[in-house]
Amino acid sequence: MDVTVRYFAGARAAAGRSEESVPAGLTRDALVQTLSDRHGERLAGVLKVASLLHDGVAWRDPSATAQPGATVDVLPPFAGG
């Protein structure tokens, strides 16, 4: 079973899509590398500063793995007010 990655704001623009699937079991760092390899430097730059949520919870541990059926949200820094 895969993991759904959802992109928001600038991450969506950089990826050129609103969501996609990746294999489950990737670590946070491996997921970031996989997405960077798929979509290039523009998304890689966004991922360096983005927050990742794994099923709604901040995903900070680089060695934690994405669980099957999970949703990972990519949230770039937001500006405005």
PDB file with SEQRES, HELIX, SHEET and CRYST1 records, atoms N, CA, C and O in Angstrom:
SEQRES   1 A   81  MET ASP VAL THR VAL ARG TYR PHE ALA GLY ALA ARG ALA          
SEQRES   2 A   81  ALA ALA GLY ARG SER GLU GLU SER VAL PRO ALA GLY LEU          
SEQRES   3 A   81  THR ARG ASP ALA LEU VAL GLN THR LEU SER ASP ARG HIS          
SEQRES   4 A   81  GLY GLU ARG LEU ALA GLY VAL LEU LYS VAL ALA SER LEU          
SEQRES   5 A   81  LEU HIS ASP GLY VAL ALA TRP ARG ASP PRO SER ALA THR          
SEQRES   6 A   81  ALA GLN PRO GLY ALA THR VAL ASP VAL LEU PRO PRO PHE          
SEQRES   7 A   81  ALA GLY GLY                                                  
HELIX    1 AA1 GLY A   10  ALA A   15  1                                   6    
HELIX    2 AA2 ARG A   28  HIS A   39  1                                  12    
HELIX    3 AA3 GLU A   41  VAL A   49  1                                   9    
SHEET    1 AA1 5 GLU A  19  PRO A  23  0                                        
SHEET    2 AA1 5 ASP A   2  TYR A   7 -1                                        
SHEET    3 AA1 5 THR A  71  LEU A  75  1                                        
SHEET    4 AA1 5 SER A  51  HIS A  54 -1                                        
SHEET    5 AA1 5 VAL A  57  ALA A  58 -1                                        
CRYST1    1.000    1.000    1.000  90.00  90.00  90.00 P 1           1          
ATOM      1  N   MET A   1       0.850  -1.181   0.000  1.00  0.00           N  
ATOM      2  CA  MET A   1       0.000   0.000   0.000  1.00  0.00           C  
ATOM      3  C   MET A   1       0.894   1.242   0.000  1.00  0.00           C  
ATOM      4  O   MET A   1       1.938   1.270   0.651  1.00  0.00           O  
ATOM      5  N   ASP A   2       0.474   2.245  -0.726  1.00  0.00           N  
ATOM      6  CA  ASP A   2       1.255   3.463  -0.880  1.00  0.00           C  
ATOM      7  C   ASP A   2       0.899   4.519   0.157  1.00  0.00           C  
ATOM      8  O   ASP A   2       0.007   4.344   0.986  1.00  0.00           O  
ATOM      9  N   VAL A   3       1.629   5.614   0.074  1.00  0.00           N  
ATOM     10  CA  VAL A   3       1.409   6.810   0.874  1.00  0.00           C  
ATOM     11  C   VAL A   3       0.979   7.920  -0.086  1.00  0.00           C  
ATOM     12  O   VAL A   3       1.548   8.054  -1.169  1.00  0.00           O  
ATOM     13  N   THR A   4      -0.007   8.705   0.298  1.00  0.00           N  
ATOM     14  CA  THR A   4      -0.437   9.848  -0.506  1.00  0.00           C  
ATOM     15  C   THR A   4       0.295  11.088  -0.031  1.00  0.00           C  
ATOM     16  O   THR A   4       0.281  11.408   1.157  1.00  0.00           O  
ATOM     17  N   VAL A   5       0.933  11.782  -0.956  1.00  0.00           N  
ATOM     18  CA  VAL A   5       1.602  13.050  -0.661  1.00  0.00           C  
ATOM     19  C   VAL A   5       0.740  14.157  -1.245  1.00  0.00           C  
ATOM     20  O   VAL A   5       0.435  14.159  -2.437  1.00  0.00           O  
ATOM     21  N   ARG A   6       0.350  15.102  -0.391  1.00  0.00           N  
ATOM     22  CA  ARG A   6      -0.457  16.244  -0.839  1.00  0.00           C  
ATOM     23  C   ARG A   6       0.388  17.504  -0.745  1.00  0.00           C  
ATOM     24  O   ARG A   6       1.073  17.738   0.251  1.00  0.00           O  
ATOM     25  N   TYR A   7       0.330  18.307  -1.796  1.00  0.00           N  
ATOM     26  CA  TYR A   7       1.107  19.547  -1.872  1.00  0.00           C  
ATOM     27  C   TYR A   7       0.190  20.751  -1.706  1.00  0.00           C  
ATOM     28  O   TYR A   7      -0.930  20.768  -2.217  1.00  0.00           O  
ATOM     29  N   PHE A   8       0.675  21.754  -0.988  1.00  0.00           N  
ATOM     30  CA  PHE A   8      -0.089  22.971  -0.767  1.00  0.00           C  
ATOM     31  C   PHE A   8       0.727  24.184  -1.188  1.00  0.00           C  
ATOM     32  O   PHE A   8       1.954  24.190  -1.087  1.00  0.00           O  
ATOM     33  N   ALA A   9       0.023  25.215  -1.664  1.00  0.00           N  
ATOM     34  CA  ALA A   9       0.606  26.520  -2.012  1.00  0.00           C  
ATOM     35  C   ALA A   9       1.812  26.369  -2.933  1.00  0.00           C  
ATOM     36  O   ALA A   9       1.706  25.746  -3.990  1.00  0.00           O  
ATOM     37  N   GLY A  10       2.959  26.931  -2.546  1.00  0.00           N  
ATOM     38  CA  GLY A  10       4.152  26.909  -3.384  1.00  0.00           C  
ATOM     39  C   GLY A  10       4.667  25.509  -3.667  1.00  0.00           C  
ATOM     40  O   GLY A  10       5.301  25.282  -4.698  1.00  0.00           O  
ATOM     41  N   ALA A  11       4.408  24.573  -2.776  1.00  0.00           N  
ATOM     42  CA  ALA A  11       4.821  23.190  -3.014  1.00  0.00           C  
ATOM     43  C   ALA A  11       4.026  22.604  -4.180  1.00  0.00           C  
ATOM     44  O   ALA A  11       4.571  21.861  -4.997  1.00  0.00           O  
ATOM     45  N   ARG A  12       2.745  22.939  -4.253  1.00  0.00           N  
ATOM     46  CA  ARG A  12       1.912  22.479  -5.366  1.00  0.00           C  
ATOM     47  C   ARG A  12       2.433  23.035  -6.679  1.00  0.00           C  
ATOM     48  O   ARG A  12       2.522  22.313  -7.672  1.00  0.00           O  
ATOM     49  N   ALA A  13       2.771  24.294  -6.689  1.00  0.00           N  
ATOM     50  CA  ALA A  13       3.299  24.901  -7.914  1.00  0.00           C  
ATOM     51  C   ALA A  13       4.633  24.268  -8.314  1.00  0.00           C  
ATOM     52  O   ALA A  13       4.874  24.023  -9.496  1.00  0.00           O  
ATOM     53  N   ALA A  14       5.487  24.007  -7.344  1.00  0.00           N  
ATOM     54  CA  ALA A  14       6.808  23.431  -7.629  1.00  0.00           C  
ATOM     55  C   ALA A  14       6.708  21.987  -8.114  1.00  0.00           C  
ATOM     56  O   ALA A  14       7.489  21.564  -8.967  1.00  0.00           O  
ATOM     57  N   ALA A  15       5.749  21.227  -7.574  1.00  0.00           N  
ATOM     58  CA  ALA A  15       5.581  19.830  -7.973  1.00  0.00           C  
ATOM     59  C   ALA A  15       4.771  19.704  -9.264  1.00  0.00           C  
ATOM     60  O   ALA A  15       4.861  18.697  -9.967  1.00  0.00           O  
ATOM     61  N   GLY A  16       3.981  20.735  -9.566  1.00  0.00           N  
ATOM     62  CA  GLY A  16       3.146  20.682 -10.757  1.00  0.00           C  
ATOM     63  C   GLY A  16       1.931  19.778 -10.605  1.00  0.00           C  
ATOM     64  O   GLY A  16       1.360  19.324 -11.596  1.00  0.00           O  
ATOM     65  N   ARG A  17       1.546  19.523  -9.382  1.00  0.00           N  
ATOM     66  CA  ARG A  17       0.386  18.671  -9.099  1.00  0.00           C  
ATOM     67  C   ARG A  17      -0.050  18.899  -7.660  1.00  0.00           C  
ATOM     68  O   ARG A  17       0.692  19.469  -6.861  1.00  0.00           O  
ATOM     69  N   SER A  18      -1.244  18.456  -7.340  1.00  0.00           N  
ATOM     70  CA  SER A  18      -1.746  18.637  -5.978  1.00  0.00           C  
ATOM     71  C   SER A  18      -1.472  17.428  -5.094  1.00  0.00           C  
ATOM     72  O   SER A  18      -1.406  17.556  -3.871  1.00  0.00           O  
ATOM     73  N   GLU A  19      -1.313  16.248  -5.707  1.00  0.00           N  
ATOM     74  CA  GLU A  19      -0.968  15.067  -4.913  1.00  0.00           C  
ATOM     75  C   GLU A  19      -0.400  13.976  -5.801  1.00  0.00           C  
ATOM     76  O   GLU A  19      -0.530  14.005  -7.025  1.00  0.00           O  
ATOM     77  N   GLU A  20       0.236  13.010  -5.144  1.00  0.00           N  
ATOM     78  CA  GLU A  20       0.784  11.842  -5.825  1.00  0.00           C  
ATOM     79  C   GLU A  20       1.018  10.748  -4.796  1.00  0.00           C  
ATOM     80  O   GLU A  20       0.878  10.971  -3.593  1.00  0.00           O  
ATOM     81  N   SER A  21       1.374   9.568  -5.279  1.00  0.00           N  
ATOM     82  CA  SER A  21       1.642   8.431  -4.397  1.00  0.00           C  
ATOM     83  C   SER A  21       3.122   8.091  -4.405  1.00  0.00           C  
ATOM     84  O   SER A  21       3.813   8.246  -5.412  1.00  0.00           O  
ATOM     85  N   VAL A  22       3.589   7.622  -3.254  1.00  0.00           N  
ATOM     86  CA  VAL A  22       4.952   7.111  -3.106  1.00  0.00           C  
ATOM     87  C   VAL A  22       4.853   5.805  -2.319  1.00  0.00           C  
ATOM     88  O   VAL A  22       3.858   5.569  -1.634  1.00  0.00           O  
ATOM     89  N   PRO A  23       5.874   4.957  -2.411  1.00  0.00           N  
ATOM     90  CA  PRO A  23       5.830   3.708  -1.650  1.00  0.00           C  
ATOM     91  C   PRO A  23       5.846   3.968  -0.146  1.00  0.00           C  
ATOM     92  O   PRO A  23       6.502   4.898   0.325  1.00  0.00           O  
ATOM     93  N   ALA A  24       5.127   3.148   0.593  1.00  0.00           N  
ATOM     94  CA  ALA A  24       5.178   3.203   2.049  1.00  0.00           C  
ATOM     95  C   ALA A  24       6.535   2.700   2.518  1.00  0.00           C  
ATOM     96  O   ALA A  24       7.242   2.011   1.783  1.00  0.00           O  
ATOM     97  N   GLY A  25       6.889   3.048   3.740  1.00  0.00           N  
ATOM     98  CA  GLY A  25       8.127   2.553   4.332  1.00  0.00           C  
ATOM     99  C   GLY A  25       9.332   3.439   4.138  1.00  0.00           C  
ATOM    100  O   GLY A  25      10.398   3.157   4.687  1.00  0.00           O  
ATOM    101  N   LEU A  26       9.190   4.514   3.363  1.00  0.00           N  
ATOM    102  CA  LEU A  26      10.302   5.451   3.193  1.00  0.00           C  
ATOM    103  C   LEU A  26      10.496   6.251   4.478  1.00  0.00           C  
ATOM    104  O   LEU A  26       9.524   6.616   5.138  1.00  0.00           O  
ATOM    105  N   THR A  27      11.734   6.519   4.827  1.00  0.00           N  
ATOM    106  CA  THR A  27      11.982   7.438   5.932  1.00  0.00           C  
ATOM    107  C   THR A  27      11.642   8.847   5.464  1.00  0.00           C  
ATOM    108  O   THR A  27      11.448   9.085   4.272  1.00  0.00           O  
ATOM    109  N   ARG A  28      11.574   9.768   6.402  1.00  0.00           N  
ATOM    110  CA  ARG A  28      11.298  11.167   6.045  1.00  0.00           C  
ATOM    111  C   ARG A  28      12.342  11.669   5.052  1.00  0.00           C  
ATOM    112  O   ARG A  28      11.998  12.280   4.041  1.00  0.00           O  
ATOM    113  N   ASP A  29      13.622  11.413   5.342  1.00  0.00           N  
ATOM    114  CA  ASP A  29      14.686  11.876   4.451  1.00  0.00           C  
ATOM    115  C   ASP A  29      14.615  11.205   3.086  1.00  0.00           C  
ATOM    116  O   ASP A  29      14.847  11.859   2.070  1.00  0.00           O  
ATOM    117  N   ALA A  30      14.299   9.916   3.042  1.00  0.00           N  
ATOM    118  CA  ALA A  30      14.185   9.204   1.770  1.00  0.00           C  
ATOM    119  C   ALA A  30      12.995   9.710   0.966  1.00  0.00           C  
ATOM    120  O   ALA A  30      13.061   9.788  -0.261  1.00  0.00           O  
ATOM    121  N   LEU A  31      11.912  10.054   1.647  1.00  0.00           N  
ATOM    122  CA  LEU A  31      10.753  10.615   0.967  1.00  0.00           C  
ATOM    123  C   LEU A  31      11.115  11.950   0.322  1.00  0.00           C  
ATOM    124  O   LEU A  31      10.792  12.189  -0.842  1.00  0.00           O  
ATOM    125  N   VAL A  32      11.781  12.811   1.074  1.00  0.00           N  
ATOM    126  CA  VAL A  32      12.198  14.112   0.543  1.00  0.00           C  
ATOM    127  C   VAL A  32      13.108  13.913  -0.665  1.00  0.00           C  
ATOM    128  O   VAL A  32      12.963  14.615  -1.666  1.00  0.00           O  
ATOM    129  N   GLN A  33      14.040  12.971  -0.587  1.00  0.00           N  
ATOM    130  CA  GLN A  33      14.942  12.711  -1.712  1.00  0.00           C  
ATOM    131  C   GLN A  33      14.182  12.179  -2.926  1.00  0.00           C  
ATOM    132  O   GLN A  33      14.445  12.591  -4.056  1.00  0.00           O  
ATOM    133  N   THR A  34      13.247  11.271  -2.693  1.00  0.00           N  
ATOM    134  CA  THR A  34      12.443  10.718  -3.788  1.00  0.00           C  
ATOM    135  C   THR A  34      11.661  11.812  -4.503  1.00  0.00           C  
ATOM    136  O   THR A  34      11.642  11.865  -5.732  1.00  0.00           O  
ATOM    137  N   LEU A  35      11.018  12.683  -3.731  1.00  0.00           N  
ATOM    138  CA  LEU A  35      10.236  13.765  -4.326  1.00  0.00           C  
ATOM    139  C   LEU A  35      11.134  14.759  -5.052  1.00  0.00           C  
ATOM    140  O   LEU A  35      10.770  15.258  -6.117  1.00  0.00           O  
ATOM    141  N   SER A  36      12.300  15.050  -4.489  1.00  0.00           N  
ATOM    142  CA  SER A  36      13.256  15.954  -5.136  1.00  0.00           C  
ATOM    143  C   SER A  36      13.737  15.357  -6.455  1.00  0.00           C  
ATOM    144  O   SER A  36      13.848  16.069  -7.453  1.00  0.00           O  
ATOM    145  N   ASP A  37      14.021  14.061  -6.467  1.00  0.00           N  
ATOM    146  CA  ASP A  37      14.466  13.394  -7.694  1.00  0.00           C  
ATOM    147  C   ASP A  37      13.378  13.414  -8.757  1.00  0.00           C  
ATOM    148  O   ASP A  37      13.674  13.592  -9.939  1.00  0.00           O  
ATOM    149  N   ARG A  38      12.148  13.236  -8.364  1.00  0.00           N  
ATOM    150  CA  ARG A  38      11.025  13.213  -9.315  1.00  0.00           C  
ATOM    151  C   ARG A  38      10.765  14.576  -9.943  1.00  0.00           C  
ATOM    152  O   ARG A  38      10.465  14.674 -11.133  1.00  0.00           O  
ATOM    153  N   HIS A  39      10.883  15.635  -9.127  1.00  0.00           N  
ATOM    154  CA  HIS A  39      10.399  16.945  -9.570  1.00  0.00           C  
ATOM    155  C   HIS A  39      11.469  18.018  -9.712  1.00  0.00           C  
ATOM    156  O   HIS A  39      11.162  19.122 -10.162  1.00  0.00           O  
ATOM    157  N   GLY A  40      12.691  17.737  -9.353  1.00  0.00           N  
ATOM    158  CA  GLY A  40      13.780  18.662  -9.606  1.00  0.00           C  
ATOM    159  C   GLY A  40      14.045  19.682  -8.512  1.00  0.00           C  
ATOM    160  O   GLY A  40      13.483  19.640  -7.417  1.00  0.00           O  
ATOM    161  N   GLU A  41      14.929  20.598  -8.870  1.00  0.00           N  
ATOM    162  CA  GLU A  41      15.465  21.576  -7.912  1.00  0.00           C  
ATOM    163  C   GLU A  41      14.420  22.520  -7.328  1.00  0.00           C  
ATOM    164  O   GLU A  41      14.524  22.920  -6.168  1.00  0.00           O  
ATOM    165  N   ARG A  42      13.420  22.874  -8.116  1.00  0.00           N  
ATOM    166  CA  ARG A  42      12.412  23.809  -7.602  1.00  0.00           C  
ATOM    167  C   ARG A  42      11.699  23.209  -6.388  1.00  0.00           C  
ATOM    168  O   ARG A  42      11.562  23.869  -5.358  1.00  0.00           O  
ATOM    169  N   LEU A  43      11.245  21.959  -6.509  1.00  0.00           N  
ATOM    170  CA  LEU A  43      10.590  21.329  -5.368  1.00  0.00           C  
ATOM    171  C   LEU A  43      11.604  21.020  -4.274  1.00  0.00           C  
ATOM    172  O   LEU A  43      11.281  21.134  -3.092  1.00  0.00           O  
ATOM    173  N   ALA A  44      12.803  20.636  -4.635  1.00  0.00           N  
ATOM    174  CA  ALA A  44      13.834  20.350  -3.623  1.00  0.00           C  
ATOM    175  C   ALA A  44      14.046  21.570  -2.734  1.00  0.00           C  
ATOM    176  O   ALA A  44      14.197  21.432  -1.521  1.00  0.00           O  
ATOM    177  N   GLY A  45      14.060  22.760  -3.325  1.00  0.00           N  
ATOM    178  CA  GLY A  45      14.214  23.986  -2.548  1.00  0.00           C  
ATOM    179  C   GLY A  45      13.050  24.212  -1.599  1.00  0.00           C  
ATOM    180  O   GLY A  45      13.248  24.636  -0.460  1.00  0.00           O  
ATOM    181  N   VAL A  46      11.848  23.935  -2.056  1.00  0.00           N  
ATOM    182  CA  VAL A  46      10.667  24.077  -1.198  1.00  0.00           C  
ATOM    183  C   VAL A  46      10.724  23.070  -0.055  1.00  0.00           C  
ATOM    184  O   VAL A  46      10.426  23.410   1.090  1.00  0.00           O  
ATOM    185  N   LEU A  47      11.104  21.835  -0.364  1.00  0.00           N  
ATOM    186  CA  LEU A  47      11.143  20.789   0.661  1.00  0.00           C  
ATOM    187  C   LEU A  47      12.142  21.095   1.772  1.00  0.00           C  
ATOM    188  O   LEU A  47      11.964  20.651   2.906  1.00  0.00           O  
ATOM    189  N   LYS A  48      13.189  21.848   1.454  1.00  0.00           N  
ATOM    190  CA  LYS A  48      14.190  22.201   2.469  1.00  0.00           C  
ATOM    191  C   LYS A  48      13.604  23.069   3.575  1.00  0.00           C  
ATOM    192  O   LYS A  48      14.085  23.037   4.707  1.00  0.00           O  
ATOM    193  N   VAL A  49      12.574  23.841   3.259  1.00  0.00           N  
ATOM    194  CA  VAL A  49      11.995  24.767   4.234  1.00  0.00           C  
ATOM    195  C   VAL A  49      10.566  24.404   4.633  1.00  0.00           C  
ATOM    196  O   VAL A  49       9.982  25.048   5.504  1.00  0.00           O  
ATOM    197  N   ALA A  50      10.005  23.378   4.000  1.00  0.00           N  
ATOM    198  CA  ALA A  50       8.615  23.005   4.241  1.00  0.00           C  
ATOM    199  C   ALA A  50       8.461  22.203   5.527  1.00  0.00           C  
ATOM    200  O   ALA A  50       9.400  21.568   6.006  1.00  0.00           O  
ATOM    201  N   SER A  51       7.265  22.253   6.062  1.00  0.00           N  
ATOM    202  CA  SER A  51       6.870  21.360   7.156  1.00  0.00           C  
ATOM    203  C   SER A  51       6.182  20.152   6.528  1.00  0.00           C  
ATOM    204  O   SER A  51       5.417  20.285   5.572  1.00  0.00           O  
ATOM    205  N   LEU A  52       6.463  18.976   7.077  1.00  0.00           N  
ATOM    206  CA  LEU A  52       5.778  17.768   6.634  1.00  0.00           C  
ATOM    207  C   LEU A  52       4.902  17.260   7.768  1.00  0.00           C  
ATOM    208  O   LEU A  52       5.332  17.190   8.919  1.00  0.00           O  
ATOM    209  N   LEU A  53       3.680  16.909   7.431  1.00  0.00           N  
ATOM    210  CA  LEU A  53       2.759  16.319   8.390  1.00  0.00           C  
ATOM    211  C   LEU A  53       2.483  14.886   7.957  1.00  0.00           C  
ATOM    212  O   LEU A  53       2.178  14.635   6.791  1.00  0.00           O  
ATOM    213  N   HIS A  54       2.589  13.949   8.887  1.00  0.00           N  
ATOM    214  CA  HIS A  54       2.264  12.541   8.629  1.00  0.00           C  
ATOM    215  C   HIS A  54       0.961  12.264   9.347  1.00  0.00           C  
ATOM    216  O   HIS A  54       0.915  12.199  10.575  1.00  0.00           O  
ATOM    217  N   ASP A  55      -0.100  12.102   8.566  1.00  0.00           N  
ATOM    218  CA  ASP A  55      -1.449  11.939   9.126  1.00  0.00           C  
ATOM    219  C   ASP A  55      -1.777  13.035  10.127  1.00  0.00           C  
ATOM    220  O   ASP A  55      -2.323  12.769  11.197  1.00  0.00           O  
ATOM    221  N   GLY A  56      -1.438  14.273   9.769  1.00  0.00           N  
ATOM    222  CA  GLY A  56      -1.799  15.436  10.571  1.00  0.00           C  
ATOM    223  C   GLY A  56      -0.866  15.785  11.709  1.00  0.00           C  
ATOM    224  O   GLY A  56      -1.098  16.758  12.425  1.00  0.00           O  
ATOM    225  N   VAL A  57       0.198  14.994  11.887  1.00  0.00           N  
ATOM    226  CA  VAL A  57       1.150  15.225  12.975  1.00  0.00           C  
ATOM    227  C   VAL A  57       2.495  15.635  12.386  1.00  0.00           C  
ATOM    228  O   VAL A  57       2.973  15.023  11.430  1.00  0.00           O  
ATOM    229  N   ALA A  58       3.105  16.674  12.960  1.00  0.00           N  
ATOM    230  CA  ALA A  58       4.408  17.138  12.458  1.00  0.00           C  
ATOM    231  C   ALA A  58       5.386  15.969  12.392  1.00  0.00           C  
ATOM    232  O   ALA A  58       5.550  15.224  13.357  1.00  0.00           O  
ATOM    233  N   TRP A  59       6.032  15.823  11.236  1.00  0.00           N  
ATOM    234  CA  TRP A  59       6.954  14.712  10.988  1.00  0.00           C  
ATOM    235  C   TRP A  59       8.356  15.276  10.958  1.00  0.00           C  
ATOM    236  O   TRP A  59       8.806  15.770   9.924  1.00  0.00           O  
ATOM    237  N   ARG A  60       9.046  15.208  12.069  1.00  0.00           N  
ATOM    238  CA  ARG A  60      10.377  15.807  12.197  1.00  0.00           C  
ATOM    239  C   ARG A  60      11.497  14.775  12.258  1.00  0.00           C  
ATOM    240  O   ARG A  60      12.633  15.076  11.891  1.00  0.00           O  
ATOM    241  N   ASP A  61      11.193  13.565  12.715  1.00  0.00           N  
ATOM    242  CA  ASP A  61      12.202  12.525  12.877  1.00  0.00           C  
ATOM    243  C   ASP A  61      12.638  12.014  11.501  1.00  0.00           C  
ATOM    244  O   ASP A  61      11.836  11.400  10.798  1.00  0.00           O  
ATOM    245  N   PRO A  62      13.892  12.255  11.102  1.00  0.00           N  
ATOM    246  CA  PRO A  62      14.335  11.861   9.765  1.00  0.00           C  
ATOM    247  C   PRO A  62      14.381  10.355   9.547  1.00  0.00           C  
ATOM    248  O   PRO A  62      14.423   9.897   8.405  1.00  0.00           O  
ATOM    249  N   SER A  63      14.375   9.578  10.629  1.00  0.00           N  
ATOM    250  CA  SER A  63      14.443   8.124  10.478  1.00  0.00           C  
ATOM    251  C   SER A  63      13.080   7.438  10.613  1.00  0.00           C  
ATOM    252  O   SER A  63      12.975   6.228  10.415  1.00  0.00           O  
ATOM    253  N   ALA A  64      12.041   8.199  10.949  1.00  0.00           N  
ATOM    254  CA  ALA A  64      10.696   7.630  11.049  1.00  0.00           C  
ATOM    255  C   ALA A  64      10.186   7.298   9.650  1.00  0.00           C  
ATOM    256  O   ALA A  64      10.465   8.024   8.696  1.00  0.00           O  
ATOM    257  N   THR A  65       9.441   6.203   9.530  1.00  0.00           N  
ATOM    258  CA  THR A  65       8.979   5.763   8.214  1.00  0.00           C  
ATOM    259  C   THR A  65       7.520   6.118   7.973  1.00  0.00           C  
ATOM    260  O   THR A  65       6.712   6.193   8.898  1.00  0.00           O  
ATOM    261  N   ALA A  66       7.211   6.333   6.701  1.00  0.00           N  
ATOM    262  CA  ALA A  66       5.839   6.602   6.283  1.00  0.00           C  
ATOM    263  C   ALA A  66       5.058   5.299   6.302  1.00  0.00           C  
ATOM    264  O   ALA A  66       5.458   4.317   5.676  1.00  0.00           O  
ATOM    265  N   GLN A  67       3.955   5.294   7.014  1.00  0.00           N  
ATOM    266  CA  GLN A  67       3.161   4.091   7.193  1.00  0.00           C  
ATOM    267  C   GLN A  67       2.215   3.866   6.009  1.00  0.00           C  
ATOM    268  O   GLN A  67       1.732   4.831   5.418  1.00  0.00           O  
ATOM    269  N   PRO A  68       1.947   2.616   5.659  1.00  0.00           N  
ATOM    270  CA  PRO A  68       1.034   2.319   4.556  1.00  0.00           C  
ATOM    271  C   PRO A  68      -0.322   2.994   4.755  1.00  0.00           C  
ATOM    272  O   PRO A  68      -0.897   2.950   5.843  1.00  0.00           O  
ATOM    273  N   GLY A  69      -0.820   3.614   3.695  1.00  0.00           N  
ATOM    274  CA  GLY A  69      -2.112   4.281   3.740  1.00  0.00           C  
ATOM    275  C   GLY A  69      -2.094   5.669   4.347  1.00  0.00           C  
ATOM    276  O   GLY A  69      -3.132   6.328   4.408  1.00  0.00           O  
ATOM    277  N   ALA A  70      -0.942   6.123   4.793  1.00  0.00           N  
ATOM    278  CA  ALA A  70      -0.830   7.446   5.423  1.00  0.00           C  
ATOM    279  C   ALA A  70      -0.942   8.553   4.376  1.00  0.00           C  
ATOM    280  O   ALA A  70      -0.806   8.325   3.174  1.00  0.00           O  
ATOM    281  N   THR A  71      -1.192   9.746   4.876  1.00  0.00           N  
ATOM    282  CA  THR A  71      -1.172  10.956   4.056  1.00  0.00           C  
ATOM    283  C   THR A  71      -0.077  11.854   4.598  1.00  0.00           C  
ATOM    284  O   THR A  71      -0.011  12.114   5.800  1.00  0.00           O  
ATOM    285  N   VAL A  72       0.779  12.324   3.709  1.00  0.00           N  
ATOM    286  CA  VAL A  72       1.836  13.261   4.059  1.00  0.00           C  
ATOM    287  C   VAL A  72       1.513  14.590   3.384  1.00  0.00           C  
ATOM    288  O   VAL A  72       1.393  14.662   2.161  1.00  0.00           O  
ATOM    289  N   ASP A  73       1.375  15.632   4.185  1.00  0.00           N  
ATOM    290  CA  ASP A  73       1.118  16.967   3.664  1.00  0.00           C  
ATOM    291  C   ASP A  73       2.426  17.755   3.633  1.00  0.00           C  
ATOM    292  O   ASP A  73       3.188  17.761   4.600  1.00  0.00           O  
ATOM    293  N   VAL A  74       2.669  18.419   2.502  1.00  0.00           N  
ATOM    294  CA  VAL A  74       3.847  19.264   2.333  1.00  0.00           C  
ATOM    295  C   VAL A  74       3.388  20.708   2.412  1.00  0.00           C  
ATOM    296  O   VAL A  74       2.694  21.199   1.521  1.00  0.00           O  
ATOM    297  N   LEU A  75       3.778  21.389   3.487  1.00  0.00           N  
ATOM    298  CA  LEU A  75       3.337  22.751   3.760  1.00  0.00           C  
ATOM    299  C   LEU A  75       4.514  23.710   3.725  1.00  0.00           C  
ATOM    300  O   LEU A  75       5.312  23.742   4.662  1.00  0.00           O  
ATOM    301  N   PRO A  76       4.635  24.487   2.665  1.00  0.00           N  
ATOM    302  CA  PRO A  76       5.711  25.471   2.640  1.00  0.00           C  
ATOM    303  C   PRO A  76       5.418  26.596   3.622  1.00  0.00           C  
ATOM    304  O   PRO A  76       4.280  26.737   4.068  1.00  0.00           O  
ATOM    305  N   PRO A  77       6.414  27.393   3.965  1.00  0.00           N  
ATOM    306  CA  PRO A  77       6.145  28.534   4.849  1.00  0.00           C  
ATOM    307  C   PRO A  77       5.106  29.449   4.208  1.00  0.00           C  
ATOM    308  O   PRO A  77       5.156  29.726   3.009  1.00  0.00           O  
ATOM    309  N   PHE A  78       4.179  29.904   5.015  1.00  0.00           N  
ATOM    310  CA  PHE A  78       3.133  30.797   4.542  1.00  0.00           C  
ATOM    311  C   PHE A  78       3.443  32.216   4.956  1.00  0.00           C  
ATOM    312  O   PHE A  78       4.005  32.447   6.026  1.00  0.00           O  
ATOM    313  N   ALA A  79       3.084  33.161   4.122  1.00  0.00           N  
ATOM    314  CA  ALA A  79       3.277  34.577   4.446  1.00  0.00           C  
ATOM    315  C   ALA A  79       1.923  35.249   4.404  1.00  0.00           C  
ATOM    316  O   ALA A  79       0.960  34.696   3.873  1.00  0.00           O  
ATOM    317  N   GLY A  80       1.853  36.414   4.950  1.00  0.00           N  
ATOM    318  CA  GLY A  80       0.611  37.169   4.884  1.00  0.00           C  
ATOM    319  C   GLY A  80       0.035  37.387   6.261  1.00  0.00           C  
ATOM    320  O   GLY A  80       0.652  37.078   7.280  1.00  0.00           O  
ATOM    321  N   GLY A  81      -1.147  37.920   6.261  1.00  0.00           N  
ATOM    322  CA  GLY A  81      -1.778  38.129   7.550  1.00  0.00           C  
ATOM    323  C   GLY A  81      -2.990  38.985   7.451  1.00  0.00           C  
ATOM    324  O   GLY A  81      -3.639  39.255   8.461  1.00  0.00           O  
TER     325      GLY A  81                                                      
END                                                                             
